[in-house]
């Protein structure tokens, strides 16, 4: 089900100035100054309504979190859910252009949660684990930084395994059924809760560059 566009969302987003960072390019290389500390920075790309990243920020106060979301109506709804989370910022931005926002090594971890699978072959370049996006992640993450990926889409999972392998990433962890392999304290997204409740299998990958 598609999210209905919020009326006058361009103006309403301005209510969250300081949480949703306008013109994030101006902070390239200086995000730690914006947070006011030298803690590592973790980035979620395609944060949706923010359940995952808000919970992560609450659980890990010594990590700075940035949520990236392209759709204004969605990031606005996410911002409305944030209360007293000082280690969290958001940007309304195109993930393919994140090299304009972050310096090399500025990001310690990247989360890709339940990205659009773009199942048609002609849309391959839009998948967040395609070559073009992986090249962007290399531009901004630390050399030992990791990428964590979750999906309930078997096709996207298989594609991502091949793409990550072909691009020289080392697999640190992989699960074919994340919620039933004995793990505890999994931080979930809105979609993840919905899919799991239906009995859908959740796939998980964790990688770093070799």
TORMIDREN-803597 format. One record per residue: residue in one letter; x, y, z of N, C-alpha, C in turn. Coordinates in steps of 0.02 Angstrom, whole numbers, padded with zeros to 5 digits, always signed. Layout:
<pts>
aXYZXYZXYZ;...
</pts>
This chain:
<pts>
x+00042-00060+00000+00000+00000+00000+00044+00062+00000;x+00032+00108-00046+00072+00167-00052+00053+00219+00001;x+00103+00254+00026+00090+00306+00075+00061+00367+00041;x+00007+00393+00068-00023+00454+00040+00022+00513+00053;x+00032+00555+00002+00075+00613+00008+00047+00662+00059;x+00090+00688+00101+00070+00737+00152+00062+00805+00118;x+00006+00838+00130-00007+00903+00100+00041+00955+00128;x+00070+00995+00082+00117+01048+00101+00177+01021+00139;x+00200+00962+00118+00254+00929+00156+00319+00969+00153;x+00330+01007+00099+00392+01047+00094+00396+01097+00151;x+00341+01127+00169+00339+01175+00224+00339+01139+00292;x+00304+01084+00296+00299+01049+00360+00366+01020+00383;x+00407+00999+00334+00473+00973+00351+00514+01024+00389;x+00504+01088+00374+00542+01141+00406+00530+01144+00482;x+00475+01114+00505+00461+01111+00577+00514+01071+00613;x+00549+01027+00576+00598+00983+00607+00670+01002+00589;x+00680+01067+00577+00747+01092+00565+00791+01076+00626;x+00849+01047+00613+00892+01024+00668+00889+00949+00675;x+00834+00918+00654+00829+00845+00651+00836+00823+00578;x+00794+00851+00534+00802+00841+00462+00849+00895+00437;x+00908+00876+00415+00960+00924+00398+00951+00946+00325;x+00935+01010+00315+00932+01037+00248+01002+01051+00222;x+01011+01046+00158+01076+01056+00126+01132+01017+00161;x+01124+00951+00165+01174+00911+00201+01244+00913+00171;x+01249+00934+00107+01314+00939+00075+01361+00986+00113;x+01332+01035+00147+01372+01084+00183+01409+01053+00242;x+01388+00994+00263+01418+00962+00322+01466+00906+00303;x+01481+00899+00239+01526+00846+00216+01593+00851+00253;x+01613+00796+00284+01675+00794+00321+01671+00822+00391;x+01613+00848+00409+01605+00881+00475+01544+00857+00513;x+01520+00797+00499+01460+00773+00533+01471+00763+00607;x+01531+00745+00628+01543+00737+00699+01537+00804+00736;x+01554+00858+00702+01546+00924+00733+01472+00940+00742;x+01432+00919+00695+01360+00931+00700+01330+00891+00758;x+01355+00830+00768+01332+00790+00825+01363+00813+00891;x+01420+00848+00887+01453+00873+00946+01495+00821+00983;x+01517+00769+00947+01559+00718+00977+01598+00681+00922;x+01642+00636+00942+01681+00597+00894+01659+00524+00889;x+01597+00511+00908+01571+00443+00904+01565+00420+00832;x+01567+00354+00820+01559+00328+00751+01489+00346+00725;x+01485+00351+00659+01422+00368+00626+01397+00308+00585;x+01334+00289+00597+01302+00235+00560+01245+00265+00519;x+01237+00239+00459+01189+00267+00411+01140+00214+00388;x+01075+00230+00392+01025+00186+00362+01000+00219+00298;x+01003+00182+00243+00980+00207+00179+00912+00178+00164;x+00862+00222+00154+00793+00200+00146+00763+00184+00214;x+00761+00235+00257+00742+00225+00327+00667+00216+00338;x+00627+00230+00287+00555+00223+00295+00529+00268+00351;x+00483+00242+00391+00454+00282+00445+00497+00284+00508;x+00557+00253+00504+00607+00266+00556+00608+00219+00615;x+00566+00168+00617+00563+00125+00676+00631+00095+00693;x+00665+00069+00642+00730+00036+00653+00782+00084+00680;x+00792+00139+00645+00848+00183+00663+00835+00220+00729;x+00772+00235+00743+00756+00267+00807+00772+00220+00865;x+00754+00157+00857+00768+00107+00909+00843+00095+00916;x+00878+00092+00860+00951+00083+00862+00984+00141+00899;x+00963+00202+00885+00992+00260+00918+00979+00260+00993;x+00920+00237+01013+00904+00233+01085+00946+00179+01120;x+00958+00123+01085+00995+00068+01115+01070+00082+01117;x+01094+00122+01070+01166+00133+01063+01182+00208+01068;x+01179+00237+01126+01189+00310+01134+01259+00333+01118;x+01307+00287+01113+01376+00306+01097+01391+00300+01023;x+01339+00293+00983+01345+00293+00910+01300+00347+00883;x+01323+00383+00832+01282+00433+00798+01247+00400+00738;x+01183+00413+00730+01145+00382+00676+01117+00436+00629;x+01119+00420+00564+01089+00462+00513+01042+00419+00471;x+00981+00441+00464+00933+00407+00421+00925+00445+00357;x+00931+00410+00301+00924+00439+00235+00860+00413+00203;x+00817+00459+00180+00754+00440+00148+00740+00488+00091;x+00723+00461+00033+00712+00502-00027+00643+00535-00028;x+00593+00502+00000+00524+00526-00005+00508+00574+00053;x+00489+00635+00037+00478+00686+00089+00422+00668+00137;x+00368+00641+00111+00311+00625+00155+00331+00572+00206;x+00374+00525+00186+00395+00472+00231+00442+00499+00285;x+00491+00539+00265+00538+00565+00315+00503+00612+00363;x+00452+00647+00340+00413+00690+00385+00378+00648+00438;x+00348+00593+00417+00314+00549+00465+00364+00519+00514;x+00424+00502+00489+00475+00475+00534+00496+00526+00586;x+00506+00587+00564+00527+00640+00610+00476+00652+00665;x+00413+00644+00650+00360+00653+00700+00364+00600+00756;x+00399+00545+00742+00405+00491+00791+00464+00500+00838;x+00506+00549+00826+00568+00557+00864+00556+00602+00924;x+00574+00577+00983+00570+00616+01044+00632+00602+01086;x+00670+00654+01099+00729+00649+01143+00778+00595+01120;x+00799+00599+01058+00849+00554+01031+00906+00597+01003;x+00952+00619+01046+01003+00669+01025+01054+00643+00976;x+01062+00577+00971+01112+00548+00926+01083+00526+00859;x+01030+00560+00838+00997+00542+00775+00984+00605+00733;x+01003+00601+00669+00987+00653+00620+00958+00619+00558;x+00924+00658+00516+00894+00631+00455+00910+00676+00396;x+00914+00645+00337+00923+00684+00276+00875+00658+00222;x+00846+00705+00185+00802+00690+00130+00845+00694+00066;x+00869+00635+00044+00922+00637-00007+00922+00574-00050;x+00948+00582-00111+00956+00527-00158+01019+00488-00140;x+01013+00424-00127+01069+00383-00105+01126+00381-00155;x+01111+00388-00220+01164+00387-00270+01209+00448-00266;x+01188+00499-00230+01227+00560-00225+01259+00569-00156;x+01261+00516-00116+01286+00523-00048+01361+00539-00045;x+01396+00529-00100+01465+00550-00102+01473+00625-00098;x+01419+00663-00110+01419+00735-00103+01406+00757-00031;x+01386+00709+00011+01366+00724+00080+01417+00700+00131;x+01451+00645+00116+01498+00616+00164+01567+00607+00133;x+01619+00618+00174+01687+00605+00154+01703+00531+00157;x+01755+00511+00124+01780+00442+00128+01796+00426+00201;x+01770+00371+00225+01784+00349+00293+01740+00380+00346;x+01693+00423+00326+01652+00457+00376+01598+00412+00406;x+01579+00360+00369+01525+00315+00391+01555+00248+00413;x+01538+00226+00473+01564+00163+00499+01522+00102+00482;x+01457+00112+00473+01413+00056+00456+01355+00082+00415;x+01333+00041+00367+01276+00057+00324+01224+00002+00331;x+01161+00023+00343+01105-00024+00347+01061-00017+00285;x+01045-00073+00255+00998-00076+00198+00942-00123+00219;x+00886-00095+00237+00831-00135+00264+00770-00134+00218;x+00753-00192+00191+00691-00201+00153+00685-00150+00096;x+00739-00146+00058+00740-00102+00000+00691-00127-00053;x+00669-00082-00096+00627-00101-00152+00665-00151-00195;x+00636-00210-00209+00674-00261-00247+00682-00245-00321;x+00643-00200-00348+00647-00184-00420+00658-00249-00461;x+00608-00292-00463+00617-00359-00491+00630-00362-00567;x+00611-00312-00604+00620-00314-00677+00693-00301-00694;x+00719-00338-00742+00789-00333-00761+00809-00263-00781;x+00764-00227-00814+00781-00160-00837+00790-00110-00780;x+00767-00130-00720+00772-00087-00661+00830-00107-00615;x+00874-00151-00638+00927-00177-00595+00968-00121-00563;x+00983-00068-00600+01026-00015-00574+00994+00022-00515;x+00929+00013-00505+00895+00047-00449+00900+00008-00384;x+00921-00054-00387+00927-00095-00327+00984-00069-00284;x+00974-00065-00219+01024-00034-00175+01086-00077-00165;x+01087-00137-00194+01148-00178-00193+01176-00187-00263;x+01157-00145-00310+01186-00147-00377+01255-00115-00377;x+01292-00125-00430+01361-00099-00435+01364-00024-00421;x+01317+00014-00450+01321+00086-00444+01313+00109-00372;x+01268+00077-00334+01260+00095-00264+01318+00071-00222;x+01343+00011-00235+01400-00014-00197+01461+00031-00206;x+01469+00059-00265+01524+00106-00276+01516+00169-00234;x+01454+00191-00225+01441+00249-00182+01459+00232-00109;x+01440+00173-00086+01454+00154-00017+01530+00153-00005;x+01568+00131-00056+01640+00130-00049+01668+00201-00041;x+01634+00249-00071+01657+00319-00067+01651+00347+00003;x+01605+00322+00042+01589+00356+00106+01605+00315+00168;x+01610+00249+00162+01620+00209+00223+01694+00200+00239;x+01707+00186+00302+01774+00172+00324+01799+00108+00291;x+01865+00100+00286+01893+00041+00253+01872-00024+00287;x+01862-00021+00353+01839-00080+00390+01765-00076+00406;x+01730-00029+00376+01659-00021+00387+01618-00079+00358;x+01561-00092+00387+01520-00149+00366+01454-00125+00337;x+01424-00169+00298+01357-00159+00271+01313-00216+00295;x+01255-00198+00323+01206-00248+00344+01143-00241+00301;x+01118-00297+00278+01063-00298+00229+01010-00347+00253;x+00947-00326+00250+00891-00371+00266+00837-00365+00213;x+00805-00421+00197+00750-00421+00150+00708-00484+00160;x+00646-00481+00137+00605-00542+00136+00597-00566+00064;x+00631-00533+00018+00624-00549-00053+00681-00596-00075;x+00665-00658-00090+00716-00708-00107+00756-00687-00168;x+00722-00659-00218+00757-00638-00278+00808-00584-00264;x+00789-00534-00224+00836-00481-00207+00893-00507-00165;x+00878-00554-00119+00930-00583-00078+00982-00619-00122;x+00959-00661-00168+01006-00698-00211+01046-00650-00254;x+01012-00600-00281+01047-00549-00322+01101-00514-00280;x+01084-00497-00218+01130-00460-00175+01190-00501-00157;x+01180-00566-00144+01236-00610-00129+01285-00610-00187;x+01260-00617-00248+01303-00618-00307+01337-00551-00318;x+01299-00497-00311+01327-00431-00322+01381-00414-00273;x+01369-00428-00209+01419-00414-00158+01482-00456-00168;x+01473-00519-00186+01529-00563-00199+01570-00538-00259;x+01534-00520-00313+01568-00497-00374+01604-00431-00364;x+01583-00393-00314+01614-00328-00300+01668-00332-00245;x+01687-00393-00227+01744-00401-00183+01731-00393-00109;x+01668-00404-00088+01652-00400-00017+01661-00468+00017;x+01680-00466+00079+01688-00526+00120+01626-00536+00163;x+01599-00596+00163+01538-00610+00200+01557-00627+00273;x+01532-00586+00319+01545-00596+00390+01489-00636+00423;x+01429-00631+00395+01371-00664+00424+01317-00669+00370;x+01280-00723+00371+01225-00732+00325+01172-00776+00358;x+01109-00758+00348+01055-00798+00376+01000-00806+00324;x+00974-00867+00319+00918-00882+00274+00852-00880+00311;x+00854-00866+00377+00793-00861+00417+00810-00825+00482;x+00818-00761+00478+00846-00720+00532+00809-00728+00599;x+00743-00734+00596+00704-00734+00657+00695-00804+00687;x+00726-00853+00655+00719-00922+00680+00786-00958+00683;x+00841-00920+00691+00906-00954+00696+00940-00939+00763;x+00900-00924+00813+00926-00918+00881+00952-00851+00902;x+00942-00800+00861+00967-00733+00878+00920-00698+00927;x+00949-00653+00966+00909-00615+01015+00915-00540+01002;x+00867-00503+01027+00869-00430+01026+00877-00401+00956;x+00840-00430+00908+00842-00405+00839+00802-00340+00836;x+00833-00288+00810+00797-00224+00799+00762-00229+00731;x+00697-00219+00731+00657-00230+00671+00632-00165+00640;x+00611-00170+00578+00578-00115+00543+00502-00127+00544;x+00465-00076+00522+00392-00085+00517+00375-00142+00470;x+00408-00143+00412+00396-00196+00363+00414-00265+00391;x+00469-00268+00426+00493-00331+00454+00442-00361+00502;x+00414-00319+00544+00362-00343+00591+00303-00371+00553;x+00283-00336+00500+00225-00357+00461+00239-00422+00424;x+00298-00426+00393+00315-00486+00355+00324-00546+00400;x+00357-00537+00457+00368-00592+00504+00302-00618+00531;x+00256-00573+00545+00191-00593+00571+00153-00637+00521;x+00168-00628+00457+00136-00669+00405+00173-00735+00393;x+00229-00744+00429+00268-00804+00421+00321-00801+00367;x+00332-00741+00341+00383-00733+00289+00453-00743+00317;x+00496-00775+00279+00566-00783+00299+00603-00717+00288;x+00646-00698+00336+00687-00638+00331+00759-00659+00318;x+00788-00632+00265+00857-00647+00247+00903-00590+00272;x+00964-00609+00289+01011-00560+00318+01081-00572+00291;x+01116-00517+00277+01186-00521+00255+01225-00467+00291;x+01287-00483+00311+01333-00434+00339+01400-00442+00303;x+01426-00388+00275+01487-00392+00236+01534-00334+00253;x+01596-00343+00233+01645-00289+00233+01690-00299+00172;x+01729-00248+00155+01774-00255+00098+01833-00299+00119;x+01856-00340+00071+01913-00384+00083+01977-00343+00089;
</pts>
